[in-house]
Amino acid sequence: MDLSTLLTWLIPLPPLLSFFLIILFTHRDKRLSHSVALGAIGLSLLFSWTVVFRALRTAHFAEHPFAASVAWLPTGDSALRMGVTADPLTVVMLFFVPLACFLIILYSVGYSNYGKPRDDRDVPGSAPRHGVEPMYSRFFAFLSLFAGAMLVLTVADNLLLLFFGWEIMGLCSYLLIGFWHGRNYDNPAQITPRAAGVKAFITTRFADVLMLIGIVYLYSQAGTLNFREIFFSEEIMNHLLHTPSVIGGLATAHLIGLLIFAGTVGKSAQFPLHVWLPDAMEGPTPVSAMIHAAAMVSAGVYMIVRMFPLLSAGAGADGGSPTMTVMAFIGAFTALFAATIAVAQNDVKRVLAYSTISQLGYMVAALGIGAYVAAAFHLMTHAFFKALLFMGSGSIIHGVEHGIHHTQEKLDPQDMLNMGGLAKRMPVTYWTFLIGGFALSGFPFITSGFWSKDEILADAFAHGHWWVFVVLLLAAFLTAFYTMRQIALTFLGEPRSESAAHSHESTWTMTFPLVVLAFFALFAGFVGVHSDFPVLGELLGHNPFEHFIVGALPHHLAGIEFNWTPVLLSVVAGLGGLGCGWLLYGRRPLAAGQPDPLVAYLGPVHEMLAGKYFLDELYDFALVRPAKWVAEVVAFRWIDRGLIDGTLHTIAGAAMRIAAGARWFDKWGINYPSDKLGDGVRASGYSFRVIQTGRVQDYLLITLSAVIAVSGVFFLVLR
Amino acid sequence: MVPLSWYLTFAAALFALGLYAVLARKNAVAILMGVEIMLNAVIVNLVAFWRYGNPADIAGQAFAVIVFAVAAAEAAVGLALIISIYRQRATVMAEQIDLMKW
């Protein structure tokens, strides 16, 4: 085993160990706990980047990736093998996942108010008011486990190991979203962290079950779960493609693809299972960054990028596979759908949550139209700028909370209508947030988001997926619009509350990650500029990203011709959105108490968007309440209380009655005669003991009397 | 020849004499002597029956001799016990030797 393979094995280990170390040993010491967590993820980062750089320097890396496996579960004549692999796709993930995780954990140190004395009113399970987080060490333990699980998933060479990481992340998201489990709100309609955690867990679980079925189905058909063994084997792929599945008219490959894609729909919050993600904002902000940028939602997209050869099986020049059609539809719909909702949200984190859903929709749609490279590219750039935006929003909230602490006002620190004018008070946060926002909007040429988004649009355009192209273009416009709205409402103008006026910049542990991520949000896009792009393509080495990553595919993927039309349209959409946002919010910033101008323009539509199309209410009405009704009435009252309890009570009653009979018999039939027998023996003993005189002559006399009596009987009676 | 009934009457009288001694005397040595007398009465019976029953068979006589031997042994054991008791309790009165009651 050479060094690269060894390091690939070791990448997920430090954070996983750090979890146990913190939970078991160091949890009393806050400083030691965060040092362990940071050191562990730092070690993973070191390992990962070593692997990345060794991979970049290896010739013919795509044909010979770093891979190793061990027989894990011998099954009859074959064995289920567990192993790791670092192929081009993994290497790309290894470049940004540990970095983002590292920065998030560093950020959490400041976010959890490290170094401040503990506020006596804070209890474990509540969000800290101004002092240090009461469950400080636990937070870092969970973050470590989360990061470890994500890295397991990243280096996994088979679907089962990937699924392990996937599920641990599901657990961690539950734990972390509900981290402030003691928090309650005055408004009963507002979802609590507790409920949000449960919602996220159940929603993703539903999808995971389908995915697990897909995995099992795949294993039963292919006999292996190793990615390369499946994708690089003509025989297996042909078998999957030409065997009809249990559902008529659908090939096995496509049904498996759909089932596995269902996992992504849940994990990456695609319509219709997106509902958990906005509510996941109830967790601490580093968690939001972890879930929305570095780990969980990226995992969903990473998985379908990884499974792309299977999902696209049977796709020809004339069109995609049925799986891809579904993906393109769901992705594009989600992209637009979530973008429209984001326009009308006032919670600074919820806007970002919906933008995440929308951007993930982009990636899913990109895969749906076969834009493999673009999807992976957008996955990477999005991870940078979305982590940046989330941590920026955390910094904003932190600043406003500081103001609230100072002024003792009662207001929502996440409501953008209470902010404004933060640019002067939080300069680092402002500039980095601006960079992240512009990257998200696709500000032309200087931000990474532009290049990756443009590549998706160009792909849709080149392959003639017109409706996907139009929908994504529309979503891009809306994205730019709500990003500008968010920036303007938050940072520009004058403060709309006392608390916002008293906010101030966060500590260096929070701002430093912002600066690092801002760097990548700007420049990470340059690795994937189309090689025919004027000047830049030549200058940046003819799209090294594309050349590198297509090696992960078994078949050569034809690149697309460069075309000015989508580029210009995307520039127009991005700048147009930003411009509209500027006109509406930036030129004349909102004054305190002034309503959102959008309300007047959109009217009832705005209400629908602000209510998220009332999908939560619909799900509540159509799914949650019937489920609760079934649980309460059918399962609990009828089946449990009536049927099961009734049967048990009858049986128990009969047993009681039999036992009572047995008891009566025991008492009067066995115990009583036995006692009486004993008593009789004792009484006769008392009466007879007087003849036991101990004098031998008395005995002889008795003996003589007995002999005479017996003899008399013999002589007189028995004769 | 003296008829058999005379022997039997004599033996019965002897036995009754012995029995009376056993039941009535207080001295343990005397009781033991009574037992010996009863045994001798039995031997008289035994020998008389042998003589009047089947004198050709030697078994009757032999049986009588064995009973003598047993009686002698028994007397020896009995006396030893009495001596032992005497040493322990300084008495040979049967009514005072009543340890073996409940």
Interface residues (C-beta under 8 A of the other chain):
Chain A: R689 Q692 T693 G694 R695 V696 Q697 L700 L701 L704
Chain B: L19 V22 L23 I31 A94 E95 I97 D98 L99 M100 K101 W102
